[in-house]
Amino acid sequence: MDVVTVSPKFQVVIPLAVRESLGLEPGQKVQALAYDNRIEFIPVRALKSMRGFLRGIDTTVRRDRDRV
């Protein structure tokens, strides 16, 4: 686990291992969320790059008879 320091301008450097594992590039946008007393950064991906990312997912869902 890497520890980062918040600069006086409230900036942080994302550690190299994290950048590489997520495939982050300079200038790429990330969404910042405050969640459950922590900060989460979610990479913003182009919609085109998301095509097919759920391929192979099991979509069978058990439903009540009145919900079919």
Backbone as a printed PyTorch tensor [residue, N CA C, xyz], in Angstrom:
tensor([[[  0.8490,  -1.1760,   0.0000],
         [  0.0000,   0.0000,   0.0000],
         [  0.8920,   1.2350,   0.0000]],

        [[  0.5760,   2.1600,  -0.8830],
         [  1.3460,   3.3980,  -0.9850],
         [  0.6360,   4.5070,  -0.2290]],

        [[  1.4220,   5.3600,   0.3980],
         [  0.8900,   6.5360,   1.0920],
         [  1.3160,   7.7510,   0.2910]],

        [[  0.3700,   8.6570,   0.0450],
         [  0.6780,   9.8820,  -0.6920],
         [  0.4230,  11.0720,   0.2190]],

        [[  1.0220,  12.2030,  -0.1390],
         [  0.8830,  13.4280,   0.6360],
         [  0.0470,  14.4230,  -0.1540]],

        [[ -0.8590,  15.0730,   0.5260],
         [ -1.6770,  16.1210,  -0.0990],
         [ -0.8580,  17.4070,  -0.0670]],

        [[ -0.6670,  18.0250,  -1.2370],
         [  0.1250,  19.2540,  -1.3290],
         [ -0.6870,  20.4440,  -0.8060]],

        [[ -0.0380,  21.5910,  -0.6220],
         [ -0.7680,  22.7870,  -0.1940],
         [ -1.8740,  23.1900,  -1.1760]],

        [[ -1.7650,  22.7370,  -2.4330],
         [ -2.8120,  23.0180,  -3.4230],
         [ -3.8200,  21.8670,  -3.5060]],

        [[ -3.7780,  20.9570,  -2.5250],
         [ -4.6690,  19.7960,  -2.4550],
         [ -4.4710,  18.8430,  -3.6350]],

        [[ -3.2400,  18.7160,  -4.0960],
         [ -2.9200,  17.7940,  -5.1810],
         [ -2.2210,  16.5710,  -4.5980]],

        [[ -2.3940,  15.4250,  -5.2790],
         [ -1.6890,  14.2020,  -4.9070],
         [ -1.1070,  13.5800,  -6.1690]],

        [[ -0.0580,  12.7890,  -5.9980],
         [  0.5280,  12.0510,  -7.1110],
         [  0.0590,  10.6100,  -6.9710]],

        [[ -0.5450,  10.0830,  -8.0370],
         [ -0.9930,   8.6910,  -8.0310],
         [  0.2400,   7.8160,  -8.2250]],

        [[  0.4780,   6.8790,  -7.3250],
         [  1.6850,   6.0450,  -7.4260],
         [  1.7690,   5.2940,  -8.7550]],

        [[  2.9880,   5.0700,  -9.2160],
         [  3.2490,   4.4320, -10.5010],
         [  2.5460,   3.0810, -10.6220]],

        [[  2.6240,   2.2540,  -9.6090],
         [  2.0050,   0.9230,  -9.6690],
         [  0.4990,   1.0290,  -9.9020]],

        [[ -0.1440,   2.0040,  -9.2700],
         [ -1.5850,   2.2030,  -9.4380],
         [ -1.8780,   2.7120, -10.8450]],

        [[ -1.0870,   3.6820, -11.3090],
         [ -1.2800,   4.2090, -12.6680],
         [ -1.1450,   3.1120, -13.7040]],

        [[ -0.1440,   2.2780, -13.5430],
         [  0.0790,   1.1980, -14.5120],
         [ -1.0260,   0.1510, -14.4570]],

        [[ -1.4630,  -0.2060, -13.2680],
         [ -2.4950,  -1.2480, -13.1590],
         [ -3.8300,  -0.7870, -13.7370]],

        [[ -4.0880,   0.5190, -13.6950],
         [ -5.3390,   1.0520, -14.2410],
         [ -5.1860,   1.5670, -15.6650]],

        [[ -3.9740,   1.5980, -16.1530],
         [ -3.7370,   2.0810, -17.5090],
         [ -4.0000,   3.5700, -17.6600]],

        [[ -3.7070,   4.3440, -16.6160],
         [ -3.9360,   5.7880, -16.6640],
         [ -2.8720,   6.4640, -17.5150]],

        [[ -3.2950,   7.4670, -18.2540],
         [ -2.4030,   8.2370, -19.1140],
         [ -2.4110,   9.7000, -18.6680]],

        [[ -1.3260,  10.4480, -18.9220],
         [ -1.3160,  11.8740, -18.5860],
         [ -2.4670,  12.5980, -19.2850]],

        [[ -3.1600,  13.4430, -18.5560],
         [ -4.2670,  14.2180, -19.1090],
         [ -5.6040,  13.5000, -19.0590]],

        [[ -5.5940,  12.2230, -18.6880],
         [ -6.8490,  11.4760, -18.6070],
         [ -7.6860,  11.9910, -17.4430]],

        [[ -8.9820,  11.9950, -17.6210],
         [ -9.8810,  12.4680, -16.5780],
         [-10.2800,  11.3240, -15.6560]],

        [[-10.4270,  11.6470, -14.3720],
         [-10.9510,  10.7050, -13.3900],
         [-12.0600,  11.4070, -12.6150]],

        [[-13.0370,  10.6310, -12.2050],
         [-14.1260,  11.1690, -11.3970],
         [-13.7400,  10.9850,  -9.9360]],

        [[-13.8810,  12.0360,  -9.1350],
         [-13.5430,  11.9710,  -7.7200],
         [-14.8280,  11.8850,  -6.9110]],

        [[-14.8860,  10.8840,  -6.0270],
         [-16.0640,  10.6810,  -5.1910],
         [-15.6560,  10.6030,  -3.7290]],

        [[-16.4560,  11.1900,  -2.8670],
         [-16.3050,  10.9760,  -1.4310],
         [-17.2810,   9.8720,  -1.0730]],

        [[-16.7580,   8.7390,  -0.5670],
         [-17.5950,   7.5870,  -0.2870],
         [-17.1560,   6.9200,   1.0090]],

        [[-18.0700,   6.8180,   1.9500],
         [-17.8140,   6.0860,   3.1900],
         [-16.5030,   6.5150,   3.8540]],

        [[-16.3250,   7.8090,   4.0120],
         [-15.1610,   8.3960,   4.6790],
         [-13.8430,   8.1510,   3.9460]],

        [[-13.9070,   8.0510,   2.6100],
         [-12.6940,   7.9130,   1.8080],
         [-12.9000,   8.6070,   0.4710]],

        [[-11.8200,   8.7750,  -0.2730],
         [-11.8690,   9.3850,  -1.6000],
         [-11.6120,   8.2810,  -2.6190]],

        [[-12.4380,   8.2300,  -3.6440],
         [-12.2400,   7.2560,  -4.7180],
         [-12.1120,   8.0030,  -6.0340]],

        [[-11.1440,   7.5960,  -6.8440],
         [-10.9670,   8.1470,  -8.1840],
         [-11.3440,   7.0570,  -9.1830]],

        [[-12.2950,   7.3700, -10.0560],
         [-12.7550,   6.4120, -11.0580],
         [-12.3680,   6.9380, -12.4320]],

        [[-11.5700,   6.1740, -13.1820],
         [-11.1710,   6.6290, -14.5140],
         [-12.3860,   6.8170, -15.4200]],

        [[-12.4210,   7.9430, -16.1180],
         [-13.4810,   8.2050, -17.0890],
         [-13.0310,   7.5710, -18.4010]],

        [[-13.8530,   6.6930, -18.9150],
         [-13.5270,   5.9890, -20.1590],
         [-14.4680,   6.4590, -21.2610]],

        [[-13.9700,   6.4860, -22.4800],
         [-14.8130,   6.8270, -23.6230],
         [-15.8440,   5.7170, -23.7960]],

        [[-17.0480,   6.1060, -24.1340],
         [-18.1230,   5.1400, -24.3020],
         [-17.7510,   4.0770, -25.3310]],

        [[-17.0490,   4.4830, -26.3620],
         [-16.6420,   3.5470, -27.4070],
         [-15.7340,   2.4410, -26.8460]],

        [[-14.8910,   2.7800, -25.8890],
         [-13.9820,   1.7860, -25.3160],
         [-14.7060,   0.8090, -24.3950]],

        [[-15.9190,   1.1370, -23.9820],
         [-16.6870,   0.2740, -23.0950],
         [-17.4440,  -0.8100, -23.8530]],

        [[-17.5160,  -0.7060, -25.1540],
         [-18.2660,  -1.6590, -25.9540],
         [-17.7460,  -3.0780, -25.7250]],

        [[-18.6650,  -3.9560, -25.3240],
         [-18.3430,  -5.3650, -25.1430],
         [-17.7130,  -5.7280, -23.8150]],

        [[-17.5720,  -4.7900, -22.8780],
         [-16.8760,  -5.1200, -21.6370],
         [-17.6830,  -6.0610, -20.7450]],

        [[-18.9810,  -6.2080, -21.0120],
         [-19.8010,  -7.1440, -20.2450],
         [-20.0250,  -8.4620, -20.9820]],

        [[-19.3420,  -8.6560, -22.0810],
         [-19.5010,  -9.8820, -22.8600],
         [-19.2350, -11.0910, -21.9780]],

        [[-20.1540, -12.0500, -22.0420],
         [-19.9900, -13.2820, -21.2770],
         [-20.5940, -13.2410, -19.8910]],

        [[-21.1520, -12.0990, -19.4880],
         [-21.7460, -11.9950, -18.1620],
         [-23.0520, -12.7960, -18.1250]],

        [[-23.3300, -13.4300, -17.0050],
         [-24.5560, -14.2090, -16.8400],
         [-25.7110, -13.2460, -16.5920]],

        [[-26.6560, -13.2020, -17.5070],
         [-27.7740, -12.2620, -17.3980],
         [-29.0680, -12.9310, -16.9510]],

        [[-28.9820, -14.2060, -16.5850],
         [-30.1890, -14.8750, -16.1000],
         [-30.4730, -14.4000, -14.6870]],

        [[-31.6650, -13.8990, -14.5210],
         [-32.0720, -13.3700, -13.2220],
         [-33.3770, -14.0490, -12.8390]],

        [[-33.4230, -14.5880, -11.6610],
         [-34.6490, -15.2080, -11.1640],
         [-35.6370, -14.1090, -10.8170]],

        [[-36.8560, -14.1930, -11.3760],
         [-37.8450, -13.1460, -11.1570],
         [-39.1350, -13.7300, -10.6030]],

        [[-39.8390, -12.9110,  -9.8600],
         [-41.1750, -13.2850,  -9.4160],
         [-42.1100, -13.3100, -10.6220]],

        [[-43.1350, -14.1480, -10.5630],
         [-44.0500, -14.2720, -11.7170],
         [-44.6840, -12.9580, -12.1190]],

        [[-44.9860, -12.0970, -11.1620],
         [-45.6410, -10.8420, -11.5030],
         [-44.6640,  -9.7880, -12.0470]],

        [[-43.3680, -10.1240, -12.1250],
         [-42.3670,  -9.1850, -12.6230],
         [-41.8130,  -9.5530, -13.9880]],

        [[-42.3680, -10.5880, -14.6200],
         [-41.8610, -11.0340, -15.9180],
         [-42.4470, -10.2290, -17.0380]]])
